[in-house]
Amino acid sequence: MGRVSRPELQPDGAQPVVPSAIQPETQVFISGESGMVDVLEPRALEAEEIPGVVE
């Protein structure tokens, strides 16, 4: 998943990471109970984290 996500949809409930922390103006489906919810601002990926996400 990319920047259009939420911690509820990420492994271990982690905040989504992106190249730059810009909040998308959209919603994402979480579950039948909560339905569509606003996307939260993702956090910018730190330089030292890059080796962990590049194959």
Sequence and secondary structure as in RCSB ss.txt:
>XXXX:A:sequence
MGRVSRPELQPDGAQPVVPSAIQPETQVFISGESGMVDVLEPRALEAEEIPGVVE
>XXXX:A:secstr
  SS  GGGSGGG   EESS    S EEEEETTTEEEE    EE  GGGHHHH  
